Amino acid sequence: MGKRRKGWFKRLLKRMFLLIVLVLACSAVLHATYFRHQRDKVEPYGQLVPVFDGTMHLTSMGQGEQVVVLLPGMGVALPSADFGPLMRELGKKYTAVCVEYFGVGFSSQSQRARTSANYVEEIRTALKQAGYTAPYVLAAHSISSLYSEYYASVYPDEVKAIVSLDGTSSDYYEKTPGFVAALLPIAKLQQNLGVTDVLGPLVTNRKEVLALGYTEKEIDDMLLFSGFSINDTLLEQIAQGTEFVAQTKALAYPPQVPYFKVISRQTYETPIKQLPMTPQEYQMQHLKRIGPQAEYEVLEGTHFIYQTNSERIARIVDEVLKK
């Protein structure tokens, strides 16, 4: 009886393994054919402009005199759709422009090194090529907060103000462990298997996302692009993440450029094991580095704070510009 049970169990495991292999093979084929075809059919929301060795995508809403530049966080697959509700809110008074970096959204990849200096030059060049004139208000999410600080430090006359959207601190630096870069290609393998293509629509609550102000098209496009977000340019950005901190920290922030940091409640109150300090200390040290002109506000929400607080963020831009 014991041998029969063991034999039955082994046969069950073998069948389960074969089923998993079959499902992954099917999803990989769908990823390379159907989902890729669907993604390639999506037209750019705005304009593609030549920048150094590639093309970058910029989209805008509104006709206001002041240009507010939205800069995306790391790994956001389609920023031009992800920033949709916030752009519509800002577009009521300003010209809201979303810049998609190399390797992101509709933009091409690039062979240029991923450094804060290069990101700034790419942002500046893309905006000029698209016909926008400085000074800009930089509304930067997550890692882009570092690029915006670098931008202001090098070209203070081109930055009217910075509104950081749960931005990475430019004060705390710790080198990324070497093994992290070695593990990153695994993400590309997972992508090629089509896991995100299949699971994305299943775990997305469309009703909740629509309630945040997104359109059906934006949701569909974000789901499509999320299955193709991993590429060599993005992987290098991830690998160099902490070096952006060091590069930005080496420059003094200009005292004449206003700085307002929007912090999510989740970020402000959730301890991180890798940090030798409380999350509140992490934020306060960052603001101290910026200088006495730095202001902040904690808003309810997750790290993607702009998705649930577009109206308040638009009012913050108003307040910063009035000051």
BALOBA-1460 file (C-alpha; in Angstrom, 3 decimals):
// residues 323
<rec num="1" residu="m" x="0.000" y="0.000" z="0.000"/>
<rec num="2" residu="g" x="2.856" y="2.366" z="0.889"/>
<rec num="3" residu="k" x="4.565" y="1.802" z="-2.463"/>
<rec num="4" residu="r" x="1.301" y="2.399" z="-4.322"/>
<rec num="5" residu="r" x="0.796" y="5.729" z="-2.512"/>
<rec num="6" residu="k" x="4.362" y="6.808" z="-3.279"/>
<rec num="7" residu="g" x="3.918" y="5.875" z="-6.915"/>
<rec num="8" residu="w" x="0.641" y="7.777" z="-7.143"/>
<rec num="9" residu="f" x="2.223" y="10.826" z="-5.498"/>
<rec num="10" residu="k" x="5.151" y="10.798" z="-7.925"/>
<rec num="11" residu="r" x="2.787" y="10.546" z="-10.898"/>
<rec num="12" residu="l" x="0.777" y="13.482" z="-9.523"/>
<rec num="13" residu="l" x="3.903" y="15.621" z="-9.132"/>
<rec num="14" residu="k" x="5.030" y="14.729" z="-12.644"/>
<rec num="15" residu="r" x="1.631" y="15.680" z="-14.103"/>
<rec num="16" residu="m" x="1.598" y="18.949" z="-12.171"/>
<rec num="17" residu="f" x="5.094" y="19.764" z="-13.412"/>
<rec num="18" residu="l" x="4.112" y="19.032" z="-17.008"/>
<rec num="19" residu="l" x="0.987" y="21.155" z="-16.614"/>
<rec num="20" residu="i" x="3.032" y="24.102" z="-15.309"/>
<rec num="21" residu="v" x="5.492" y="23.745" z="-18.185"/>
<rec num="22" residu="l" x="2.611" y="23.627" z="-20.669"/>
<rec num="23" residu="v" x="0.949" y="26.732" z="-19.177"/>
<rec num="24" residu="l" x="4.233" y="28.694" z="-19.222"/>
<rec num="25" residu="a" x="4.931" y="27.602" z="-22.786"/>
<rec num="26" residu="c" x="1.489" y="28.785" z="-23.873"/>
<rec num="27" residu="s" x="1.854" y="32.110" z="-22.046"/>
<rec num="28" residu="a" x="5.332" y="32.616" z="-23.575"/>
<rec num="29" residu="v" x="3.902" y="32.070" z="-27.068"/>
<rec num="30" residu="l" x="1.028" y="34.460" z="-26.354"/>
<rec num="31" residu="h" x="3.516" y="37.045" z="-25.042"/>
<rec num="32" residu="a" x="5.656" y="36.874" z="-28.183"/>
<rec num="33" residu="t" x="2.705" y="36.929" z="-30.589"/>
<rec num="34" residu="y" x="-0.710" y="38.155" z="-29.466"/>
<rec num="35" residu="f" x="0.276" y="40.511" z="-26.628"/>
<rec num="36" residu="r" x="3.220" y="41.972" z="-28.575"/>
<rec num="37" residu="h" x="0.959" y="42.593" z="-31.562"/>
<rec num="38" residu="q" x="-1.626" y="44.280" z="-29.339"/>
<rec num="39" residu="r" x="1.008" y="46.507" z="-27.746"/>
<rec num="40" residu="d" x="2.518" y="47.475" z="-31.089"/>
<rec num="41" residu="k" x="-0.898" y="48.647" z="-32.297"/>
<rec num="42" residu="v" x="-1.091" y="51.331" z="-29.570"/>
<rec num="43" residu="e" x="-0.291" y="54.752" z="-31.006"/>
<rec num="44" residu="p" x="1.911" y="57.197" z="-29.035"/>
<rec num="45" residu="y" x="-0.131" y="59.649" z="-26.983"/>
<rec num="46" residu="g" x="2.065" y="62.614" z="-27.864"/>
<rec num="47" residu="q" x="5.173" y="63.310" z="-29.938"/>
<rec num="48" residu="l" x="8.393" y="61.391" z="-30.465"/>
<rec num="49" residu="v" x="11.466" y="63.634" z="-30.633"/>
<rec num="50" residu="p" x="15.100" y="62.804" z="-31.507"/>
<rec num="51" residu="v" x="17.350" y="62.834" z="-28.440"/>
<rec num="52" residu="f" x="21.002" y="61.796" z="-28.692"/>
<rec num="53" residu="d" x="21.031" y="58.150" z="-29.898"/>
<rec num="54" residu="g" x="17.282" y="57.516" z="-29.799"/>
<rec num="55" residu="t" x="13.800" y="58.987" z="-29.589"/>
<rec num="56" residu="m" x="11.858" y="60.079" z="-26.515"/>
<rec num="57" residu="h" x="8.110" y="60.360" z="-26.093"/>
<rec num="58" residu="l" x="6.450" y="63.408" z="-24.575"/>
<rec num="59" residu="t" x="2.743" y="63.994" z="-24.140"/>
<rec num="60" residu="s" x="0.963" y="67.056" z="-22.811"/>
<rec num="61" residu="m" x="-2.398" y="68.328" z="-21.574"/>
<rec num="62" residu="g" x="-3.529" y="71.903" z="-21.040"/>
<rec num="63" residu="q" x="-2.523" y="75.229" z="-22.568"/>
<rec num="64" residu="g" x="-1.304" y="77.171" z="-19.538"/>
<rec num="65" residu="e" x="1.709" y="79.481" z="-19.713"/>
<rec num="66" residu="q" x="3.583" y="77.626" z="-16.958"/>
<rec num="67" residu="v" x="4.963" y="74.210" z="-17.964"/>
<rec num="68" residu="v" x="4.791" y="71.514" z="-15.281"/>
<rec num="69" residu="v" x="7.021" y="68.566" z="-16.197"/>
<rec num="70" residu="l" x="6.023" y="65.158" z="-14.842"/>
<rec num="71" residu="l" x="8.930" y="62.756" z="-14.383"/>
<rec num="72" residu="p" x="8.152" y="59.067" z="-13.702"/>
<rec num="73" residu="g" x="9.425" y="56.688" z="-11.078"/>
<rec num="74" residu="m" x="11.532" y="53.655" z="-11.875"/>
<rec num="75" residu="g" x="9.779" y="50.733" z="-13.559"/>
<rec num="76" residu="v" x="6.549" y="52.529" z="-14.508"/>
<rec num="77" residu="a" x="5.689" y="50.888" z="-17.820"/>
<rec num="78" residu="l" x="3.651" y="53.666" z="-19.439"/>
<rec num="79" residu="p" x="4.015" y="57.017" z="-17.615"/>
<rec num="80" residu="s" x="1.966" y="58.920" z="-20.214"/>
<rec num="81" residu="a" x="-1.075" y="56.858" z="-19.136"/>
<rec num="82" residu="d" x="-0.077" y="56.424" z="-15.484"/>
<rec num="83" residu="f" x="0.041" y="60.216" z="-14.989"/>
<rec num="84" residu="g" x="-3.310" y="60.642" z="-16.813"/>
<rec num="85" residu="p" x="-5.525" y="61.859" z="-13.920"/>
<rec num="86" residu="l" x="-2.841" y="64.182" z="-12.550"/>
<rec num="87" residu="m" x="-2.147" y="65.617" z="-16.006"/>
<rec num="88" residu="r" x="-5.844" y="66.339" z="-16.540"/>
<rec num="89" residu="e" x="-5.996" y="68.102" z="-13.177"/>
<rec num="90" residu="l" x="-2.864" y="70.168" z="-13.801"/>
<rec num="91" residu="g" x="-3.967" y="70.844" z="-17.374"/>
<rec num="92" residu="k" x="-6.866" y="72.956" z="-16.112"/>
<rec num="93" residu="k" x="-4.401" y="75.736" z="-15.308"/>
<rec num="94" residu="y" x="-0.970" y="74.745" z="-16.650"/>
<rec num="95" residu="t" x="0.660" y="72.881" z="-19.518"/>
<rec num="96" residu="a" x="1.373" y="69.465" z="-18.037"/>
<rec num="97" residu="v" x="4.068" y="67.546" z="-19.898"/>
<rec num="98" residu="c" x="5.014" y="63.923" z="-19.231"/>
<rec num="99" residu="v" x="8.526" y="62.867" z="-20.246"/>
<rec num="100" residu="e" x="9.121" y="59.164" z="-20.864"/>
<rec num="101" residu="y" x="12.762" y="58.225" z="-20.377"/>
<rec num="102" residu="f" x="14.729" y="55.983" z="-22.683"/>
<rec num="103" residu="g" x="13.547" y="52.400" z="-22.232"/>
<rec num="104" residu="v" x="10.139" y="53.512" z="-20.935"/>
<rec num="105" residu="g" x="6.716" y="53.723" z="-22.578"/>
<rec num="106" residu="f" x="6.916" y="54.716" z="-26.249"/>
<rec num="107" residu="s" x="10.541" y="55.895" z="-26.024"/>
<rec num="108" residu="s" x="13.381" y="53.905" z="-27.567"/>
<rec num="109" residu="q" x="16.259" y="52.355" z="-25.663"/>
<rec num="110" residu="s" x="19.665" y="54.021" z="-25.413"/>
<rec num="111" residu="q" x="23.310" y="53.029" z="-25.188"/>
<rec num="112" residu="r" x="24.102" y="56.067" z="-23.052"/>
<rec num="113" residu="a" x="25.202" y="55.398" z="-19.473"/>
<rec num="114" residu="r" x="22.476" y="55.728" z="-16.853"/>
<rec num="115" residu="t" x="23.706" y="58.617" z="-14.710"/>
<rec num="116" residu="s" x="21.931" y="61.576" z="-13.121"/>
<rec num="117" residu="a" x="23.824" y="63.918" z="-15.450"/>
<rec num="118" residu="n" x="22.689" y="62.023" z="-18.551"/>
<rec num="119" residu="y" x="19.084" y="61.846" z="-17.391"/>
<rec num="120" residu="v" x="19.087" y="65.626" z="-16.901"/>
<rec num="121" residu="e" x="20.557" y="66.283" z="-20.345"/>
<rec num="122" residu="e" x="18.038" y="63.911" z="-21.913"/>
<rec num="123" residu="i" x="15.136" y="65.658" z="-20.145"/>
<rec num="124" residu="r" x="16.395" y="69.109" z="-21.174"/>
<rec num="125" residu="t" x="16.998" y="68.074" z="-24.781"/>
<rec num="126" residu="a" x="13.631" y="66.317" z="-25.125"/>
<rec num="127" residu="l" x="11.741" y="69.336" z="-23.775"/>
<rec num="128" residu="k" x="13.579" y="71.734" z="-26.092"/>
<rec num="129" residu="q" x="13.078" y="69.477" z="-29.096"/>
<rec num="130" residu="a" x="9.361" y="69.315" z="-28.300"/>
<rec num="131" residu="g" x="9.160" y="73.117" z="-28.172"/>
<rec num="132" residu="y" x="8.845" y="73.761" z="-24.424"/>
<rec num="133" residu="t" x="10.628" y="76.684" z="-22.793"/>
<rec num="134" residu="a" x="12.171" y="76.855" z="-19.303"/>
<rec num="135" residu="p" x="11.844" y="77.603" z="-16.451"/>
<rec num="136" residu="y" x="9.845" y="74.489" z="-15.575"/>
<rec num="137" residu="v" x="8.124" y="73.191" z="-12.491"/>
<rec num="138" residu="l" x="9.461" y="69.653" z="-12.058"/>
<rec num="139" residu="a" x="6.935" y="67.254" z="-10.526"/>
<rec num="140" residu="a" x="9.074" y="64.185" z="-9.983"/>
<rec num="141" residu="h" x="8.050" y="60.791" z="-8.639"/>
<rec num="142" residu="s" x="10.353" y="58.478" z="-6.655"/>
<rec num="143" residu="i" x="13.832" y="58.139" z="-8.250"/>
<rec num="144" residu="s" x="13.125" y="61.107" z="-10.555"/>
<rec num="145" residu="s" x="13.271" y="63.361" z="-7.524"/>
<rec num="146" residu="l" x="17.039" y="62.805" z="-7.621"/>
<rec num="147" residu="y" x="17.226" y="63.824" z="-11.284"/>
<rec num="148" residu="s" x="15.139" y="66.933" z="-10.595"/>
<rec num="149" residu="e" x="17.455" y="67.985" z="-7.744"/>
<rec num="150" residu="y" x="20.456" y="67.423" z="-9.991"/>
<rec num="151" residu="y" x="18.775" y="69.469" z="-12.711"/>
<rec num="152" residu="a" x="18.125" y="72.373" z="-10.316"/>
<rec num="153" residu="s" x="21.676" y="72.219" z="-8.973"/>
<rec num="154" residu="v" x="23.274" y="72.457" z="-12.420"/>
<rec num="155" residu="y" x="20.688" y="74.671" z="-14.153"/>
<rec num="156" residu="p" x="18.905" y="76.652" z="-11.399"/>
<rec num="157" residu="d" x="17.612" y="79.242" z="-13.882"/>
<rec num="158" residu="e" x="15.687" y="76.520" z="-15.729"/>
<rec num="159" residu="v" x="13.824" y="75.209" z="-12.671"/>
<rec num="160" residu="k" x="11.094" y="77.391" z="-11.190"/>
<rec num="161" residu="a" x="10.267" y="74.871" z="-8.437"/>
<rec num="162" residu="i" x="10.338" y="71.184" z="-7.580"/>
<rec num="163" residu="v" x="7.376" y="69.212" z="-6.287"/>
<rec num="164" residu="s" x="8.712" y="65.830" z="-5.194"/>
<rec num="165" residu="l" x="6.136" y="63.023" z="-5.283"/>
<rec num="166" residu="d" x="7.280" y="60.608" z="-2.576"/>
<rec num="167" residu="g" x="10.792" y="61.132" z="-3.867"/>
<rec num="168" residu="t" x="13.950" y="59.219" z="-3.025"/>
<rec num="169" residu="s" x="16.160" y="60.972" z="-0.488"/>
<rec num="170" residu="s" x="19.383" y="62.466" z="-1.836"/>
<rec num="171" residu="d" x="20.886" y="62.424" z="1.650"/>
<rec num="172" residu="y" x="21.172" y="58.730" z="2.530"/>
<rec num="173" residu="y" x="23.583" y="56.697" z="0.373"/>
<rec num="174" residu="e" x="24.499" y="53.056" z="0.603"/>
<rec num="175" residu="k" x="26.058" y="51.123" z="-2.257"/>
<rec num="176" residu="t" x="23.891" y="48.457" z="-3.879"/>
<rec num="177" residu="p" x="25.169" y="44.898" z="-3.177"/>
<rec num="178" residu="g" x="26.840" y="43.335" z="-6.207"/>
<rec num="179" residu="f" x="24.535" y="40.325" z="-6.311"/>
<rec num="180" residu="v" x="21.502" y="42.537" z="-7.036"/>
<rec num="181" residu="a" x="22.705" y="43.344" z="-10.561"/>
<rec num="182" residu="a" x="23.349" y="39.645" z="-11.164"/>
<rec num="183" residu="l" x="19.733" y="38.807" z="-10.282"/>
<rec num="184" residu="l" x="18.112" y="41.446" z="-12.489"/>
<rec num="185" residu="p" x="18.117" y="39.381" z="-15.738"/>
<rec num="186" residu="i" x="15.721" y="36.970" z="-14.024"/>
<rec num="187" residu="a" x="13.060" y="39.661" z="-14.385"/>
<rec num="188" residu="k" x="13.527" y="39.610" z="-18.157"/>
<rec num="189" residu="l" x="13.080" y="35.819" z="-18.171"/>
<rec num="190" residu="q" x="9.856" y="36.135" z="-16.205"/>
<rec num="191" residu="q" x="8.646" y="38.770" z="-18.657"/>
<rec num="192" residu="n" x="9.404" y="36.563" z="-21.665"/>
<rec num="193" residu="l" x="7.326" y="33.803" z="-20.097"/>
<rec num="194" residu="g" x="4.340" y="36.127" z="-20.276"/>
<rec num="195" residu="v" x="3.463" y="35.908" z="-16.585"/>
<rec num="196" residu="t" x="2.592" y="39.614" z="-16.287"/>
<rec num="197" residu="d" x="0.507" y="39.560" z="-19.473"/>
<rec num="198" residu="v" x="-1.740" y="36.871" z="-18.027"/>
<rec num="199" residu="l" x="-1.857" y="37.895" z="-14.363"/>
<rec num="200" residu="g" x="-2.120" y="41.679" z="-14.859"/>
<rec num="201" residu="p" x="-5.753" y="41.779" z="-16.036"/>
<rec num="202" residu="l" x="-6.733" y="39.150" z="-13.450"/>
<rec num="203" residu="v" x="-5.467" y="41.126" z="-10.434"/>
<rec num="204" residu="t" x="-6.568" y="44.574" z="-11.652"/>
<rec num="205" residu="n" x="-9.793" y="45.944" z="-10.169"/>
<rec num="206" residu="r" x="-10.951" y="48.065" z="-13.110"/>
<rec num="207" residu="k" x="-13.803" y="49.623" z="-11.146"/>
<rec num="208" residu="e" x="-11.395" y="50.989" z="-8.523"/>
<rec num="209" residu="v" x="-8.938" y="52.244" z="-11.135"/>
<rec num="210" residu="l" x="-11.708" y="53.982" z="-13.098"/>
<rec num="211" residu="a" x="-12.809" y="55.657" z="-9.858"/>
<rec num="212" residu="l" x="-9.339" y="57.238" z="-9.607"/>
<rec num="213" residu="g" x="-9.939" y="59.082" z="-12.866"/>
<rec num="214" residu="y" x="-8.290" y="56.766" z="-15.388"/>
<rec num="215" residu="t" x="-9.909" y="56.050" z="-18.742"/>
<rec num="216" residu="e" x="-10.615" y="52.568" z="-20.120"/>
<rec num="217" residu="k" x="-7.930" y="53.108" z="-22.756"/>
<rec num="218" residu="e" x="-5.325" y="54.146" z="-20.192"/>
<rec num="219" residu="i" x="-6.032" y="51.015" z="-18.142"/>
<rec num="220" residu="d" x="-5.836" y="48.735" z="-21.184"/>
<rec num="221" residu="d" x="-2.617" y="50.349" z="-22.403"/>
<rec num="222" residu="m" x="-0.963" y="50.241" z="-18.967"/>
<rec num="223" residu="l" x="-1.750" y="46.517" z="-18.710"/>
<rec num="224" residu="l" x="-0.347" y="45.865" z="-22.184"/>
<rec num="225" residu="f" x="2.870" y="47.814" z="-21.594"/>
<rec num="226" residu="s" x="3.449" y="46.309" z="-18.135"/>
<rec num="227" residu="g" x="4.186" y="43.001" z="-19.828"/>
<rec num="228" residu="f" x="7.029" y="44.573" z="-21.838"/>
<rec num="229" residu="s" x="8.577" y="47.015" z="-19.352"/>
<rec num="230" residu="i" x="11.814" y="45.103" z="-18.698"/>
<rec num="231" residu="n" x="14.669" y="45.938" z="-21.068"/>
<rec num="232" residu="d" x="18.416" y="46.526" z="-20.892"/>
<rec num="233" residu="t" x="18.070" y="50.298" z="-20.411"/>
<rec num="234" residu="l" x="15.694" y="49.864" z="-17.480"/>
<rec num="235" residu="l" x="17.821" y="47.120" z="-15.935"/>
<rec num="236" residu="e" x="20.838" y="49.433" z="-15.961"/>
<rec num="237" residu="q" x="18.754" y="52.170" z="-14.342"/>
<rec num="238" residu="i" x="17.778" y="49.748" z="-11.565"/>
<rec num="239" residu="a" x="21.376" y="48.589" z="-11.128"/>
<rec num="240" residu="q" x="22.608" y="52.190" z="-10.833"/>
<rec num="241" residu="g" x="19.821" y="53.290" z="-8.487"/>
<rec num="242" residu="t" x="21.895" y="54.103" z="-5.425"/>
<rec num="243" residu="e" x="24.601" y="55.785" z="-7.513"/>
<rec num="244" residu="f" x="22.045" y="58.424" z="-8.526"/>
<rec num="245" residu="v" x="21.896" y="59.317" z="-4.832"/>
<rec num="246" residu="a" x="25.670" y="59.747" z="-4.603"/>
<rec num="247" residu="q" x="25.811" y="61.814" z="-7.805"/>
<rec num="248" residu="t" x="23.037" y="64.147" z="-6.641"/>
<rec num="249" residu="k" x="24.261" y="64.389" z="-3.062"/>
<rec num="250" residu="a" x="27.625" y="65.654" z="-4.319"/>
<rec num="251" residu="l" x="25.932" y="68.856" z="-5.518"/>
<rec num="252" residu="a" x="24.572" y="71.604" z="-3.282"/>
<rec num="253" residu="y" x="20.879" y="72.325" z="-3.777"/>
<rec num="254" residu="p" x="20.303" y="75.946" z="-4.905"/>
<rec num="255" residu="p" x="18.610" y="77.992" z="-2.146"/>
<rec num="256" residu="q" x="16.603" y="80.072" z="-4.637"/>
<rec num="257" residu="v" x="14.645" y="77.091" z="-6.027"/>
<rec num="258" residu="p" x="11.497" y="76.260" z="-3.985"/>
<rec num="259" residu="y" x="11.110" y="72.621" z="-2.968"/>
<rec num="260" residu="f" x="7.962" y="70.886" z="-1.754"/>
<rec num="261" residu="k" x="7.935" y="67.190" z="-0.901"/>
<rec num="262" residu="v" x="4.706" y="65.203" z="-0.944"/>
<rec num="263" residu="i" x="5.190" y="62.122" z="1.262"/>
<rec num="264" residu="s" x="2.822" y="59.169" z="1.306"/>
<rec num="265" residu="r" x="1.550" y="57.977" z="4.673"/>
<rec num="266" residu="q" x="2.739" y="54.485" z="3.819"/>
<rec num="267" residu="t" x="6.307" y="55.667" z="3.157"/>
<rec num="268" residu="y" x="6.345" y="57.961" z="6.187"/>
<rec num="269" residu="e" x="5.251" y="55.304" z="8.680"/>
<rec num="270" residu="t" x="6.576" y="51.985" z="7.329"/>
<rec num="271" residu="p" x="10.037" y="51.020" z="8.688"/>
<rec num="272" residu="i" x="12.562" y="49.662" z="6.193"/>
<rec num="273" residu="k" x="14.972" y="47.035" z="7.517"/>
<rec num="274" residu="q" x="17.774" y="48.226" z="5.230"/>
<rec num="275" residu="l" x="17.718" y="51.740" z="6.709"/>
<rec num="276" residu="p" x="19.610" y="52.461" z="9.962"/>
<rec num="277" residu="m" x="16.976" y="55.046" z="10.908"/>
<rec num="278" residu="t" x="13.248" y="55.543" z="11.198"/>
<rec num="279" residu="p" x="11.306" y="56.472" z="8.058"/>
<rec num="280" residu="q" x="10.593" y="59.869" z="9.626"/>
<rec num="281" residu="e" x="14.324" y="60.508" z="10.158"/>
<rec num="282" residu="y" x="14.963" y="59.459" z="6.560"/>
<rec num="283" residu="q" x="12.566" y="62.118" z="5.322"/>
<rec num="284" residu="m" x="13.677" y="64.872" z="7.693"/>
<rec num="285" residu="q" x="17.352" y="64.382" z="6.845"/>
<rec num="286" residu="h" x="16.480" y="64.733" z="3.169"/>
<rec num="287" residu="l" x="14.591" y="67.984" z="3.760"/>
<rec num="288" residu="k" x="17.446" y="69.289" z="5.886"/>
<rec num="289" residu="r" x="19.852" y="68.663" z="3.010"/>
<rec num="290" residu="i" x="17.645" y="70.660" z="0.659"/>
<rec num="291" residu="g" x="17.645" y="73.675" z="2.982"/>
<rec num="292" residu="p" x="15.287" y="75.960" z="4.910"/>
<rec num="293" residu="q" x="13.061" y="76.519" z="1.866"/>
<rec num="294" residu="a" x="12.037" y="72.841" z="1.870"/>
<rec num="295" residu="e" x="8.416" y="72.144" z="2.805"/>
<rec num="296" residu="y" x="6.491" y="68.901" z="3.035"/>
<rec num="297" residu="e" x="3.078" y="67.359" z="3.546"/>
<rec num="298" residu="v" x="2.098" y="63.779" z="4.367"/>
<rec num="299" residu="l" x="-0.856" y="62.534" z="2.310"/>
<rec num="300" residu="e" x="-2.858" y="59.346" z="2.699"/>
<rec num="301" residu="g" x="-1.831" y="56.734" z="0.167"/>
<rec num="302" residu="t" x="0.888" y="54.455" z="-1.142"/>
<rec num="303" residu="h" x="4.187" y="55.254" z="-2.845"/>
<rec num="304" residu="f" x="2.202" y="56.040" z="-6.017"/>
<rec num="305" residu="i" x="0.746" y="59.022" z="-4.221"/>
<rec num="306" residu="y" x="-0.195" y="60.941" z="-7.375"/>
<rec num="307" residu="q" x="-2.708" y="58.254" z="-8.369"/>
<rec num="308" residu="t" x="-4.973" y="59.007" z="-5.403"/>
<rec num="309" residu="n" x="-4.218" y="62.681" z="-4.677"/>
<rec num="310" residu="s" x="-4.232" y="64.471" z="-8.026"/>
<rec num="311" residu="e" x="-6.421" y="67.357" z="-6.830"/>
<rec num="312" residu="r" x="-4.327" y="68.062" z="-3.736"/>
<rec num="313" residu="i" x="-1.071" y="67.860" z="-5.692"/>
<rec num="314" residu="a" x="-2.414" y="70.356" z="-8.238"/>
<rec num="315" residu="r" x="-3.255" y="72.735" z="-5.387"/>
<rec num="316" residu="i" x="0.246" y="72.283" z="-3.959"/>
<rec num="317" residu="v" x="1.675" y="73.372" z="-7.319"/>
<rec num="318" residu="d" x="-0.587" y="76.439" z="-7.101"/>
<rec num="319" residu="e" x="0.638" y="77.235" z="-3.592"/>
<rec num="320" residu="v" x="4.303" y="76.785" z="-4.438"/>
<rec num="321" residu="l" x="4.060" y="79.070" z="-7.454"/>
<rec num="322" residu="k" x="2.189" y="81.743" z="-5.490"/>
<rec num="323" residu="k" x="4.983" y="81.842" z="-2.935"/>
